[in-house]
Amino acid sequence: MAEHPAWSSLEAGLALSPLPVWLLDLDVMRVAWANPQGLVMWQASSLEALRQRDMLADAPQKIHARLLHTISAVRAGHSLQEEWAFYPRGKQTMVMLHLCGVTLADGRLAMLNQAMPVAADSPPSLLRGITALRHVNIAIAFIDASGRIQMQNPAAMETFAESEHWFSWLDRPEAGGELLARALR
């Protein structure tokens, strides 16, 4: 298992952060801690009220798949930066999340979430498009010129094994380079 920083060494500083920050307990999939800005973002009256929320109660299967993919990467020691849409009290909130693993005092792994709000002046059609991309049942991925996966939607995460390059998704991975070269012409 990857090495992760100890939560005890981070908590005091993150409590002062101007950004919404919360700690997701991966064993119970509930918020274990949040700073004051996190409580505001989640529209929670208190930390205890936020801890009682079932964060995945109404989440679609695609969100479960995306979260499992994210947790797998965090468990492997990766830090991620991803755009997420949350719906505290039914109101859409778009954020860019920085996600990483931290070790709790009892040795268990939790996921630290630091949220940078996405510009409020983003056109609603753009925000709806991003949300639709995440919920469509068709596997979609954006790749760079070398074939490295830059982004994939939850349908792609469910359909294909985790990989850094999309070539492994093909019956003949060696053909991926040729397909990519033709597409880039």
C-alpha atoms as an extended CHARMM CRD file, in Angstrom:
* protein
*
       185  EXT
         1         1  MET       CA              0.0000000000        0.0000000000        0.0000000000  PROA      1               0.0000000000
         2         2  ALA       CA              1.2150000000        3.5240000000       -0.7830000000  PROA      2               0.0000000000
         3         3  GLU       CA              2.4890000000        5.8980000000        1.8850000000  PROA      3               0.0000000000
         4         4  HSD       CA              0.0780000000        8.6890000000        2.7880000000  PROA      4               0.0000000000
         5         5  PRO       CA              0.5880000000       11.7000000000        5.0720000000  PROA      5               0.0000000000
         6         6  ALA       CA             -0.8410000000       11.4810000000        8.5880000000  PROA      6               0.0000000000
         7         7  TRP       CA             -4.1060000000       13.3630000000        9.0410000000  PROA      7               0.0000000000
         8         8  SER       CA             -2.9620000000       14.6120000000       12.4490000000  PROA      8               0.0000000000
         9         9  SER       CA             -0.2100000000       16.6660000000       10.7850000000  PROA      9               0.0000000000
        10        10  LEU       CA             -2.6510000000       18.3690000000        8.3680000000  PROA      10              0.0000000000
        11        11  GLU       CA             -5.8570000000       19.0490000000       10.2890000000  PROA      11              0.0000000000
        12        12  ALA       CA             -4.9530000000       22.3500000000       12.0070000000  PROA      12              0.0000000000
        13        13  GLY       CA             -3.7520000000       24.0060000000        8.8030000000  PROA      13              0.0000000000
        14        14  LEU       CA             -6.6600000000       22.8160000000        6.6800000000  PROA      14              0.0000000000
        15        15  ALA       CA             -9.1480000000       24.0860000000        9.2550000000  PROA      15              0.0000000000
        16        16  LEU       CA             -7.9400000000       27.5950000000        8.3330000000  PROA      16              0.0000000000
        17        17  SER       CA             -8.1090000000       27.0970000000        4.5680000000  PROA      17              0.0000000000
        18        18  PRO       CA            -10.3350000000       29.5440000000        2.6760000000  PROA      18              0.0000000000
        19        19  LEU       CA            -11.2990000000       26.6270000000        0.4120000000  PROA      19              0.0000000000
        20        20  PRO       CA            -13.9010000000       23.9880000000        1.2780000000  PROA      20              0.0000000000
        21        21  VAL       CA            -12.0470000000       20.9590000000        2.6460000000  PROA      21              0.0000000000
        22        22  TRP       CA            -13.4390000000       17.6680000000        3.9190000000  PROA      22              0.0000000000
        23        23  LEU       CA            -12.1980000000       14.2330000000        4.7810000000  PROA      23              0.0000000000
        24        24  LEU       CA            -14.1050000000       11.2230000000        3.4350000000  PROA      24              0.0000000000
        25        25  ASP       CA            -13.9040000000        8.0740000000        5.5550000000  PROA      25              0.0000000000
        26        26  LEU       CA            -13.5210000000        5.3900000000        2.8960000000  PROA      26              0.0000000000
        27        27  ASP       CA            -14.7590000000        2.5710000000        5.1430000000  PROA      27              0.0000000000
        28        28  VAL       CA            -18.2030000000        4.0950000000        5.7170000000  PROA      28              0.0000000000
        29        29  MET       CA            -18.3140000000        6.5810000000        2.7960000000  PROA      29              0.0000000000
        30        30  ARG       CA            -19.2340000000        9.4820000000        5.0580000000  PROA      30              0.0000000000
        31        31  VAL       CA            -17.5910000000       12.7910000000        5.8310000000  PROA      31              0.0000000000
        32        32  ALA       CA            -15.4090000000       12.4140000000        8.9210000000  PROA      32              0.0000000000
        33        33  TRP       CA            -14.3000000000       16.0670000000        9.1390000000  PROA      33              0.0000000000
        34        34  ALA       CA            -14.8650000000       19.3510000000        7.3170000000  PROA      34              0.0000000000
        35        35  ASN       CA            -13.5500000000       22.8560000000        7.7710000000  PROA      35              0.0000000000
        36        36  PRO       CA            -15.9740000000       25.8090000000        8.1250000000  PROA      36              0.0000000000
        37        37  GLN       CA            -15.9130000000       26.4860000000        4.3700000000  PROA      37              0.0000000000
        38        38  GLY       CA            -16.6910000000       22.8140000000        3.7380000000  PROA      38              0.0000000000
        39        39  LEU       CA            -19.7490000000       23.0780000000        5.9730000000  PROA      39              0.0000000000
        40        40  VAL       CA            -20.8760000000       26.1430000000        3.9950000000  PROA      40              0.0000000000
        41        41  MET       CA            -20.3860000000       24.3890000000        0.6460000000  PROA      41              0.0000000000
        42        42  TRP       CA            -22.3130000000       21.3220000000        1.8250000000  PROA      42              0.0000000000
        43        43  GLN       CA            -24.9570000000       23.5750000000        3.4160000000  PROA      43              0.0000000000
        44        44  ALA       CA            -24.5680000000       21.7510000000        6.7210000000  PROA      44              0.0000000000
        45        45  SER       CA            -25.5240000000       23.3340000000       10.0300000000  PROA      45              0.0000000000
        46        46  SER       CA            -22.7440000000       21.4760000000       11.8490000000  PROA      46              0.0000000000
        47        47  LEU       CA            -20.0440000000       18.8810000000       11.3820000000  PROA      47              0.0000000000
        48        48  GLU       CA            -22.2400000000       16.3400000000       13.1530000000  PROA      48              0.0000000000
        49        49  ALA       CA            -25.1090000000       17.0310000000       10.7200000000  PROA      49              0.0000000000
        50        50  LEU       CA            -22.7380000000       16.5290000000        7.7790000000  PROA      50              0.0000000000
        51        51  ARG       CA            -21.3760000000       13.3060000000        9.2800000000  PROA      51              0.0000000000
        52        52  GLN       CA            -24.9140000000       11.9120000000        9.3850000000  PROA      52              0.0000000000
        53        53  ARG       CA            -25.5150000000       12.4370000000        5.6580000000  PROA      53              0.0000000000
        54        54  ASP       CA            -25.3720000000        9.4480000000        3.3690000000  PROA      54              0.0000000000
        55        55  MET       CA            -23.3490000000       11.0870000000        0.6330000000  PROA      55              0.0000000000
        56        56  LEU       CA            -24.1640000000        8.3790000000       -1.9250000000  PROA      56              0.0000000000
        57        57  ALA       CA            -27.8500000000        7.7750000000       -1.1250000000  PROA      57              0.0000000000
        58        58  ASP       CA            -29.2330000000        9.2390000000       -4.3520000000  PROA      58              0.0000000000
        59        59  ALA       CA            -26.1060000000        9.0340000000       -6.4840000000  PROA      59              0.0000000000
        60        60  PRO       CA            -26.4730000000        7.3040000000       -9.8590000000  PROA      60              0.0000000000
        61        61  GLN       CA            -24.4740000000        4.1530000000      -10.6490000000  PROA      61              0.0000000000
        62        62  LYS       CA            -22.1140000000        6.1780000000      -12.8510000000  PROA      62              0.0000000000
        63        63  ILE       CA            -21.0990000000        8.3030000000       -9.8660000000  PROA      63              0.0000000000
        64        64  HSD       CA            -20.4580000000        5.1720000000       -7.7950000000  PROA      64              0.0000000000
        65        65  ALA       CA            -18.2340000000        3.8580000000      -10.6000000000  PROA      65              0.0000000000
        66        66  ARG       CA            -16.3420000000        7.1320000000      -10.8740000000  PROA      66              0.0000000000
        67        67  LEU       CA            -15.8480000000        7.3080000000       -7.1120000000  PROA      67              0.0000000000
        68        68  LEU       CA            -14.5530000000        3.7240000000       -6.9680000000  PROA      68              0.0000000000
        69        69  HSD       CA            -12.0690000000        4.5520000000       -9.7380000000  PROA      69              0.0000000000
        70        70  THR       CA            -10.9450000000        7.6530000000       -7.8280000000  PROA      70              0.0000000000
        71        71  ILE       CA            -10.5910000000        5.7490000000       -4.5490000000  PROA      71              0.0000000000
        72        72  SER       CA             -8.5370000000        3.0690000000       -6.2880000000  PROA      72              0.0000000000
        73        73  ALA       CA             -6.1310000000        5.7180000000       -7.5900000000  PROA      73              0.0000000000
        74        74  VAL       CA             -5.8820000000        7.3520000000       -4.1520000000  PROA      74              0.0000000000
        75        75  ARG       CA             -5.2110000000        3.9830000000       -2.5010000000  PROA      75              0.0000000000
        76        76  ALA       CA             -2.3740000000        3.5030000000       -5.0030000000  PROA      76              0.0000000000
        77        77  GLY       CA             -0.8050000000        6.7540000000       -3.7970000000  PROA      77              0.0000000000
        78        78  HSD       CA             -1.9350000000        9.0820000000       -6.5710000000  PROA      78              0.0000000000
        79        79  SER       CA             -3.0700000000       12.6500000000       -6.0260000000  PROA      79              0.0000000000
        80        80  LEU       CA             -5.8070000000       13.6340000000       -8.4520000000  PROA      80              0.0000000000
        81        81  GLN       CA             -7.3360000000       16.8420000000       -9.6900000000  PROA      81              0.0000000000
        82        82  GLU       CA            -10.8430000000       16.3610000000      -11.0800000000  PROA      82              0.0000000000
        83        83  GLU       CA            -13.9370000000       18.3970000000      -11.7860000000  PROA      83              0.0000000000
        84        84  TRP       CA            -16.9680000000       17.2310000000       -9.8120000000  PROA      84              0.0000000000
        85        85  ALA       CA            -20.5700000000       18.3980000000       -9.5600000000  PROA      85              0.0000000000
        86        86  PHE       CA            -22.1880000000       18.1000000000       -6.1480000000  PROA      86              0.0000000000
        87        87  TYR       CA            -25.8050000000       18.7860000000       -5.2430000000  PROA      87              0.0000000000
        88        88  PRO       CA            -25.9590000000       19.8740000000       -1.6030000000  PROA      88              0.0000000000
        89        89  ARG       CA            -29.6250000000       20.3720000000       -0.7430000000  PROA      89              0.0000000000
        90        90  GLY       CA            -30.3980000000       19.9630000000       -4.4670000000  PROA      90              0.0000000000
        91        91  LYS       CA            -28.3120000000       22.9710000000       -5.6360000000  PROA      91              0.0000000000
        92        92  GLN       CA            -25.6110000000       22.2060000000       -8.2260000000  PROA      92              0.0000000000
        93        93  THR       CA            -22.1040000000       23.1540000000       -7.1170000000  PROA      93              0.0000000000
        94        94  MET       CA            -19.2400000000       22.6470000000       -9.5780000000  PROA      94              0.0000000000
        95        95  VAL       CA            -15.7570000000       22.3370000000       -8.1040000000  PROA      95              0.0000000000
        96        96  MET       CA            -12.2540000000       21.3330000000       -9.1000000000  PROA      96              0.0000000000
        97        97  LEU       CA            -11.2250000000       18.8200000000       -6.4430000000  PROA      97              0.0000000000
        98        98  HSD       CA             -7.7240000000       18.0330000000       -5.3450000000  PROA      98              0.0000000000
        99        99  LEU       CA             -7.9190000000       14.4940000000       -3.9220000000  PROA      99              0.0000000000
       100       100  CYS       CA             -5.3030000000       12.5510000000       -2.0050000000  PROA      100             0.0000000000
       101       101  GLY       CA             -5.0710000000        9.9010000000        0.6430000000  PROA      101             0.0000000000
       102       102  VAL       CA             -4.3250000000       10.5610000000        4.3130000000  PROA      102             0.0000000000
       103       103  THR       CA             -3.7740000000        8.0910000000        7.1080000000  PROA      103             0.0000000000
       104       104  LEU       CA             -6.0610000000        8.3710000000       10.1180000000  PROA      104             0.0000000000
       105       105  ALA       CA             -4.7920000000        7.8890000000       13.6850000000  PROA      105             0.0000000000
       106       106  ASP       CA             -6.1230000000        4.3100000000       13.6690000000  PROA      106             0.0000000000
       107       107  GLY       CA             -4.1550000000        3.4920000000       10.4940000000  PROA      107             0.0000000000
       108       108  ARG       CA             -7.1140000000        3.5090000000        8.0950000000  PROA      108             0.0000000000
       109       109  LEU       CA             -7.0600000000        5.4470000000        4.8300000000  PROA      109             0.0000000000
       110       110  ALA       CA             -9.3020000000        8.4450000000        4.2270000000  PROA      110             0.0000000000
       111       111  MET       CA             -9.5870000000       10.7220000000        1.2000000000  PROA      111             0.0000000000
       112       112  LEU       CA             -8.8080000000       14.4070000000        1.6070000000  PROA      112             0.0000000000
       113       113  ASN       CA            -10.9500000000       16.6350000000       -0.6400000000  PROA      113             0.0000000000
       114       114  GLN       CA             -9.9470000000       20.2430000000       -1.2940000000  PROA      114             0.0000000000
       115       115  ALA       CA            -12.4590000000       22.0880000000       -3.4760000000  PROA      115             0.0000000000
       116       116  MET       CA            -11.7470000000       25.0320000000       -5.7360000000  PROA      116             0.0000000000
       117       117  PRO       CA            -15.0620000000       26.4520000000       -6.9410000000  PROA      117             0.0000000000
       118       118  VAL       CA            -15.4790000000       26.5050000000      -10.7170000000  PROA      118             0.0000000000
       119       119  ALA       CA            -16.1940000000       29.9810000000      -12.0580000000  PROA      119             0.0000000000
       120       120  ALA       CA            -19.7760000000       30.9220000000      -11.3050000000  PROA      120             0.0000000000
       121       121  ASP       CA            -19.9520000000       32.6790000000      -14.6710000000  PROA      121             0.0000000000
       122       122  SER       CA            -19.5830000000       29.4110000000      -16.5960000000  PROA      122             0.0000000000
       123       123  PRO       CA            -22.5120000000       29.1560000000      -18.9820000000  PROA      123             0.0000000000
       124       124  PRO       CA            -25.2500000000       26.8330000000      -17.6800000000  PROA      124             0.0000000000
       125       125  SER       CA            -25.1040000000       24.9210000000      -20.9840000000  PROA      125             0.0000000000
       126       126  LEU       CA            -21.4130000000       24.1260000000      -20.3410000000  PROA      126             0.0000000000
       127       127  LEU       CA            -22.1860000000       22.8520000000      -16.8380000000  PROA      127             0.0000000000
       128       128  ARG       CA            -25.0800000000       20.7280000000      -18.1500000000  PROA      128             0.0000000000
       129       129  GLY       CA            -22.8280000000       19.3580000000      -20.8980000000  PROA      129             0.0000000000
       130       130  ILE       CA            -20.1900000000       18.2850000000      -18.3730000000  PROA      130             0.0000000000
       131       131  THR       CA            -22.8450000000       16.6360000000      -16.2370000000  PROA      131             0.0000000000
       132       132  ALA       CA            -24.3590000000       14.8510000000      -19.2570000000  PROA      132             0.0000000000
       133       133  LEU       CA            -20.9400000000       13.5410000000      -20.2970000000  PROA      133             0.0000000000
       134       134  ARG       CA            -20.5850000000       11.9210000000      -16.8960000000  PROA      134             0.0000000000
       135       135  HSD       CA            -23.9890000000       10.2240000000      -16.9960000000  PROA      135             0.0000000000
       136       136  VAL       CA            -24.1900000000        8.9810000000      -20.5980000000  PROA      136             0.0000000000
       137       137  ASN       CA            -23.9310000000        5.1850000000      -21.0240000000  PROA      137             0.0000000000
       138       138  ILE       CA            -21.4310000000        5.4860000000      -23.8860000000  PROA      138             0.0000000000
       139       139  ALA       CA            -17.7360000000        5.1600000000      -23.0260000000  PROA      139             0.0000000000
       140       140  ILE       CA            -15.9810000000        8.4420000000      -23.7820000000  PROA      140             0.0000000000
       141       141  ALA       CA            -12.3120000000        9.2640000000      -23.2970000000  PROA      141             0.0000000000
       142       142  PHE       CA            -10.0650000000       12.1470000000      -24.2550000000  PROA      142             0.0000000000
       143       143  ILE       CA             -6.5250000000       11.1070000000      -25.0680000000  PROA      143             0.0000000000
       144       144  ASP       CA             -3.3820000000       13.0470000000      -25.9060000000  PROA      144             0.0000000000
       145       145  ALA       CA             -1.1920000000       12.5830000000      -28.9860000000  PROA      145             0.0000000000
       146       146  SER       CA              0.7690000000        9.7950000000      -27.2830000000  PROA      146             0.0000000000
       147       147  GLY       CA             -2.3570000000        7.7970000000      -26.4300000000  PROA      147             0.0000000000
       148       148  ARG       CA             -2.3420000000        8.6870000000      -22.7240000000  PROA      148             0.0000000000
       149       149  ILE       CA             -5.8280000000        8.9710000000      -21.2270000000  PROA      149             0.0000000000
       150       150  GLN       CA             -6.4570000000       12.5470000000      -20.1040000000  PROA      150             0.0000000000
       151       151  MET       CA            -10.0760000000       12.0790000000      -19.0360000000  PROA      151             0.0000000000
       152       152  GLN       CA            -12.6640000000        9.3370000000      -19.1960000000  PROA      152             0.0000000000
       153       153  ASN       CA            -16.2700000000        9.2620000000      -18.1790000000  PROA      153             0.0000000000
       154       154  PRO       CA            -17.6750000000        6.7110000000      -15.7020000000  PROA      154             0.0000000000
       155       155  ALA       CA            -19.0110000000        4.5170000000      -18.5460000000  PROA      155             0.0000000000
       156       156  ALA       CA            -15.4320000000        4.1210000000      -19.8260000000  PROA      156             0.0000000000
       157       157  MET       CA            -14.2260000000        3.3970000000      -16.2860000000  PROA      157             0.0000000000
       158       158  GLU       CA            -16.8430000000        0.6480000000      -15.9480000000  PROA      158             0.0000000000
       159       159  THR       CA            -16.1870000000       -0.8340000000      -19.3910000000  PROA      159             0.0000000000
       160       160  PHE       CA            -12.3990000000       -0.9500000000      -19.5420000000  PROA      160             0.0000000000
       161       161  ALA       CA             -9.7160000000       -1.9840000000      -17.1020000000  PROA      161             0.0000000000
       162       162  GLU       CA             -7.7900000000        0.8400000000      -15.4730000000  PROA      162             0.0000000000
       163       163  SER       CA             -4.9610000000        1.8770000000      -17.7510000000  PROA      163             0.0000000000
       164       164  GLU       CA             -2.7510000000        4.8430000000      -18.4770000000  PROA      164             0.0000000000
       165       165  HSD       CA             -3.1320000000        4.4240000000      -22.2650000000  PROA      165             0.0000000000
       166       166  TRP       CA             -6.2190000000        3.5200000000      -24.2660000000  PROA      166             0.0000000000
       167       167  PHE       CA             -4.3080000000        1.0360000000      -26.4520000000  PROA      167             0.0000000000
       168       168  SER       CA             -4.9870000000       -1.6710000000      -23.8510000000  PROA      168             0.0000000000
       169       169  TRP       CA             -8.7030000000       -1.2900000000      -24.5560000000  PROA      169             0.0000000000
       170       170  LEU       CA             -8.2380000000       -2.7800000000      -28.0280000000  PROA      170             0.0000000000
       171       171  ASP       CA             -8.2160000000       -6.4540000000      -29.0140000000  PROA      171             0.0000000000
       172       172  ARG       CA             -4.8910000000       -5.7000000000      -30.7110000000  PROA      172             0.0000000000
       173       173  PRO       CA             -3.2130000000       -2.9860000000      -28.6040000000  PROA      173             0.0000000000
       174       174  GLU       CA             -0.3760000000       -2.6930000000      -31.1450000000  PROA      174             0.0000000000
       175       175  ALA       CA             -2.9170000000       -1.3100000000      -33.6580000000  PROA      175             0.0000000000
       176       176  GLY       CA             -3.6100000000        1.6460000000      -31.3490000000  PROA      176             0.0000000000
       177       177  GLY       CA             -0.5710000000        3.5990000000      -32.5040000000  PROA      177             0.0000000000
       178       178  GLU       CA             -1.6140000000        3.3160000000      -36.1390000000  PROA      178             0.0000000000
       179       179  LEU       CA             -5.2010000000        4.3450000000      -35.3830000000  PROA      179             0.0000000000
       180       180  LEU       CA             -3.9990000000        7.3160000000      -33.3860000000  PROA      180             0.0000000000
       181       181  ALA       CA             -1.5740000000        8.4110000000      -36.1320000000  PROA      181             0.0000000000
       182       182  ARG       CA             -4.3810000000        8.3310000000      -38.6980000000  PROA      182             0.0000000000
       183       183  ALA       CA             -6.6830000000       10.2960000000      -36.4230000000  PROA      183             0.0000000000
       184       184  LEU       CA             -4.0390000000       12.9850000000      -35.8860000000  PROA      184             0.0000000000
       185       185  ARG       CA             -3.4630000000       13.5720000000      -39.6300000000  PROA      185             0.0000000000
